[in-house]
Amino acid sequence: MSNDYEKSTENESTQEYKTYGVTPPISVSPPTEKELKYTETLIETLKKFGLFESEEDARKREIVLGKLNTIVKDFVRYVSLKHHLPESVANEAGGKIFTFGSYRLGVHGAGADIDTLCVTPKHIQREDFFEDMYEALKKRPEVTNLTPVTDAYVPVMKFYFSGIPIDLLFAQLQLPSIPDDLDLSNNDLLKGIDDRCIRSVNGNYLLFILFII
């Protein structure tokens, strides 16, 4: 048995930790110096094979997400007015894009898609999303291969935005407006929403659990 493993088990025996799920983790000790060096070597190898995106590509993704977030806000405002809400209410209705999956975890590779979630207030319906949001995206010259998948277990719109593949889900929350600082980790937000919305929010919520672990 190696010295690294002996040190690891010794450290674990003197620490208390909270367990999640049915079985305990195999190890809760921090990585050894040797393991950290192996990680550095692996990262350098992956970079050589072009599996990490460049800073330019990373910045491009951020710009695309910013544009998409603006489109969502405009969509929510448009539908709010369409449903005859006062202009003051429509202007404050908000709307927001959340990311999840490999992109949110920071483990995506070059050319990987971005899993995104469009969160809207309670007066925006799923039909609005697949009709008016679809039309808003369709008008954008940067958007190609726009495909709505309404009958999926988790309904989604798939498209490319400036060459970047996007999967866009929809969730309507029982809130009058969606602020920019909305925290989706709040369980109370799941009250009163349908199963499809819960499944859409689920990816983001599971990431929150992973981060606190």
C-alpha positions as CSV (number, residue, x, y, z in Angstrom):
1,M,0.0,0.0,0.0
2,S,1.4,3.4,-1.0
3,N,2.4,6.2,1.4
4,D,0.0,8.5,-0.5
5,Y,-3.0,6.1,0.2
6,E,-1.9,5.7,3.9
7,K,-1.8,9.4,4.3
8,S,-5.2,9.8,2.6
9,T,-6.9,7.2,4.8
10,E,-5.3,8.7,7.9
11,N,-6.6,12.2,7.0
12,E,-10.1,10.8,6.4
13,S,-10.3,9.0,9.8
14,T,-9.7,12.3,11.6
15,Q,-12.3,14.3,9.6
16,E,-16.1,14.5,9.9
17,Y,-18.1,14.9,6.7
18,K,-21.7,14.9,5.6
19,T,-22.8,12.1,3.4
20,Y,-25.3,12.3,0.6
21,G,-27.3,9.4,-0.9
22,V,-27.2,5.7,0.2
23,T,-23.5,5.0,0.1
24,P,-20.6,7.0,1.5
25,P,-17.9,8.4,-0.9
26,I,-14.9,6.2,-1.6
27,S,-12.6,9.1,-0.5
28,V,-13.0,12.6,0.8
29,S,-9.4,13.5,1.1
30,P,-7.8,16.2,-1.0
31,P,-5.6,15.2,-4.0
32,T,-2.0,14.3,-3.3
33,E,1.0,16.2,-5.0
34,K,1.4,13.2,-7.4
35,E,-2.3,13.3,-8.4
36,L,-2.1,17.1,-9.0
37,K,0.9,16.6,-11.3
38,Y,-1.0,13.8,-13.2
39,T,-3.9,16.3,-13.6
40,E,-1.6,19.0,-15.0
41,T,-0.1,16.4,-17.5
42,L,-3.6,15.3,-18.6
43,I,-4.7,19.0,-19.2
44,E,-1.6,19.7,-21.3
45,T,-2.2,16.5,-23.3
46,L,-5.9,17.5,-23.9
47,K,-4.8,21.0,-25.0
48,K,-2.4,19.5,-27.6
49,F,-5.2,17.5,-29.1
50,G,-7.4,20.7,-29.4
51,L,-10.0,19.5,-26.8
52,F,-9.9,22.8,-25.0
53,E,-11.5,25.9,-26.6
54,S,-9.4,29.0,-27.1
55,E,-10.0,32.2,-25.2
56,E,-11.5,33.7,-28.3
57,D,-14.0,30.9,-28.6
58,A,-14.8,31.2,-24.9
59,R,-15.5,34.9,-25.3
60,K,-17.7,34.2,-28.3
61,R,-19.8,31.9,-26.2
62,E,-20.2,34.7,-23.6
63,I,-21.3,37.1,-26.3
64,V,-23.8,34.7,-27.7
65,L,-25.3,34.0,-24.3
66,G,-25.6,37.8,-23.7
67,K,-27.4,38.2,-26.9
68,L,-29.7,35.3,-26.2
69,N,-30.5,36.7,-22.7
70,T,-31.5,40.0,-24.4
71,I,-33.7,38.2,-26.9
72,V,-35.5,36.4,-24.0
73,K,-36.2,39.7,-22.2
74,D,-37.6,41.2,-25.5
75,F,-39.7,38.1,-26.0
76,V,-41.2,38.3,-22.5
77,R,-42.0,42.0,-23.0
78,Y,-43.6,41.3,-26.4
79,V,-45.8,38.5,-25.1
80,S,-46.7,40.5,-22.0
81,L,-48.0,43.3,-24.2
82,K,-49.7,40.7,-26.4
83,H,-51.6,39.5,-23.4
84,H,-52.7,43.1,-22.7
85,L,-50.6,43.6,-19.6
86,P,-49.8,47.3,-18.9
87,E,-46.7,48.6,-20.5
88,S,-45.2,49.3,-17.0
89,V,-45.7,45.6,-16.1
90,A,-44.3,44.4,-19.4
91,N,-41.2,46.5,-19.0
92,E,-40.5,44.9,-15.5
93,A,-41.4,41.3,-16.5
94,G,-37.8,40.4,-17.0
95,G,-36.9,36.9,-18.1
96,K,-33.5,35.2,-17.9
97,I,-31.2,32.6,-19.4
98,F,-29.5,30.1,-17.2
99,T,-26.8,27.6,-18.3
100,F,-26.3,24.1,-17.1
101,G,-24.6,20.9,-18.2
102,S,-21.0,20.6,-19.2
103,Y,-20.7,24.4,-20.0
104,R,-21.9,25.4,-16.6
105,L,-19.5,22.9,-15.0
106,G,-16.6,24.3,-17.1
107,V,-15.8,20.9,-18.5
108,H,-17.1,21.4,-22.1
109,G,-14.9,20.7,-25.0
110,A,-14.3,22.8,-28.2
111,G,-17.5,22.8,-30.3
112,A,-19.7,21.4,-27.6
113,D,-23.3,22.6,-27.3
114,I,-24.5,24.9,-24.5
115,D,-27.5,23.7,-22.5
116,T,-29.6,26.7,-21.6
117,L,-32.8,27.4,-19.8
118,C,-35.3,30.2,-20.6
119,V,-37.0,31.2,-17.4
120,T,-40.2,33.4,-17.6
121,P,-42.9,34.8,-15.4
122,K,-46.2,33.1,-14.8
123,H,-48.1,34.8,-17.6
124,I,-45.8,33.4,-20.4
125,Q,-47.0,30.1,-21.6
126,R,-45.1,27.2,-23.3
127,E,-47.1,27.9,-26.5
128,D,-45.7,31.5,-26.4
129,F,-42.2,30.1,-26.2
130,F,-42.6,27.7,-29.1
131,E,-44.4,30.3,-31.2
132,D,-43.2,33.8,-30.4
133,M,-39.7,32.9,-29.2
134,Y,-39.3,30.7,-32.2
135,E,-40.2,33.6,-34.5
136,A,-37.9,35.9,-32.7
137,L,-35.0,33.5,-33.2
138,K,-36.0,32.8,-36.7
139,K,-35.6,36.4,-37.6
140,R,-32.0,36.6,-36.4
141,P,-29.4,36.2,-39.1
142,E,-27.0,34.5,-36.6
143,V,-29.5,31.7,-35.9
144,T,-29.4,28.6,-38.2
145,N,-30.9,25.1,-38.1
146,L,-33.7,26.2,-35.7
147,T,-35.6,23.1,-34.7
148,P,-38.4,23.0,-32.1
149,V,-38.9,19.6,-30.4
150,T,-42.2,20.1,-28.6
151,D,-43.1,16.5,-28.0
152,A,-39.8,15.5,-26.2
153,Y,-39.8,14.4,-22.6
154,V,-38.1,17.7,-22.0
155,P,-39.3,20.1,-24.7
156,V,-36.5,22.0,-26.3
157,M,-35.5,24.3,-29.2
158,K,-32.3,23.4,-30.9
159,F,-30.3,25.8,-33.0
160,Y,-26.9,27.3,-33.9
161,F,-26.2,30.8,-32.8
162,S,-23.2,32.3,-34.6
163,G,-22.1,28.7,-35.2
164,I,-22.4,27.7,-31.6
165,P,-24.9,24.8,-30.9
166,I,-27.6,25.7,-28.4
167,D,-30.2,23.6,-26.6
168,L,-32.8,25.9,-25.2
169,L,-35.4,24.7,-22.6
170,F,-38.3,26.5,-21.1
171,A,-39.6,27.0,-17.6
172,Q,-42.5,29.2,-16.5
173,L,-42.3,30.1,-12.8
174,Q,-45.2,31.3,-10.6
175,L,-43.7,34.7,-10.3
176,P,-45.0,38.0,-11.7
177,S,-41.5,38.9,-12.9
178,I,-38.1,37.4,-13.3
179,P,-35.3,39.5,-11.7
180,D,-31.7,39.3,-13.0
181,D,-30.6,38.0,-9.5
182,L,-33.1,35.1,-9.4
183,D,-31.7,32.0,-7.6
184,L,-33.0,28.8,-9.0
185,S,-31.7,26.8,-6.0
186,N,-34.8,27.9,-4.0
187,N,-37.2,24.9,-3.8
188,D,-40.2,27.2,-3.3
189,L,-39.8,28.2,-7.0
190,L,-41.0,24.7,-8.0
191,K,-44.4,25.1,-6.4
192,G,-47.3,25.3,-8.8
193,I,-45.3,24.6,-12.0
194,D,-46.0,21.6,-14.3
195,D,-43.9,18.5,-14.7
196,R,-42.3,19.6,-17.9
197,C,-41.1,22.8,-16.3
198,I,-39.8,20.9,-13.3
199,R,-37.8,18.6,-15.7
200,S,-36.4,21.7,-17.4
201,V,-35.3,23.3,-14.2
202,N,-33.9,20.0,-12.9
203,G,-30.6,20.2,-14.7
204,N,-29.8,23.6,-13.1
205,Y,-30.9,22.5,-9.7
206,L,-28.8,19.3,-9.8
207,L,-25.8,21.5,-10.6
208,F,-26.5,23.5,-7.5
209,I,-26.4,20.4,-5.4
210,L,-23.1,19.3,-7.0
211,F,-21.6,22.7,-6.2
212,I,-22.5,22.6,-2.5
213,I,-21.2,19.0,-2.1
